[in-house]
Amino acid sequence: MKTHFHWTGLLTALFCMSASAADLDRSTVEHRLAKANKAHLADLRRKDLTSLDLSGLDFKAADLWGSDLRRANFSNSDLSGVNLDLSVLSKVDFSNANLSNTSIFAVHVGGANLSNANLSNSRFIGIMDRANLSHANLAHANWGADMKNQSMGLMRASLNNVNFSGANLSNANFDRALMRFANFSGANLQNTVLFGVDLSGADFSGANLSGADLTGTSLEDTNFAGADLAGTKFAGVKDKSKLKGLSSAKNVDKAIID
């Protein structure tokens, strides 16, 4: 009989993978990066880089698949287009880093600092609870559920208690994500897909939600005070009186509530 397991079990296995990995210092990483190119990537695969200061480096030609990057400092580094699948990223510092077009699949990024990071057009599936993404750029990011891997459980983004304040999430996809108690104050969510998302306790005060799709979302204690709701879709909401802060929201008459 074929046996399936929940996808989050992959995250636990990653810690075992890193136990036998080699330790590298910054100078060794710099040396490998200096010799690398797109045809011959710097071999950092499954390496233990925990707590290293790797700030300001160019990783575009690096292989970081499955590496243990916990608590490492990648601030102001360029990781655009890099594959970070199955890496361990809890409490990593990606502040002001370029992570555009990256793939970050089945990873743990809890408590990470991604403030002011560029995550445009990135793909993310994993756990990023309590991370700081204030003023980050997630325009056109695809952080929606992976519907092709249902046999392993619903693989989606867990973004509970994340700080998205002032972030650009326009045209991004967060289909079926968990975003309980997330802070979206002052964020740009224009045309953002939030279909089936759990937004319980989330704060959208002063956010731009024009054209956003909140169909089938959980909105218990969600705050919309001062938010722009022009063209925002609330399909499935039968009683708009339950929407907290709606009386002070902008363009409520232009929202689609049914």
Beta strands, then each sheet from edge to edge (+ up, - down):
strand 1: 42-43
strand 2: 62-63
strand 3: 103-108
strand 4: 123-127
strand 5: 157-158
strand 6: 233-234
strand 7: 256-257
sheet 1: 1+ 2+
sheet 2: 3+ 4+ 5+
sheet 3: 6+ 7+
end
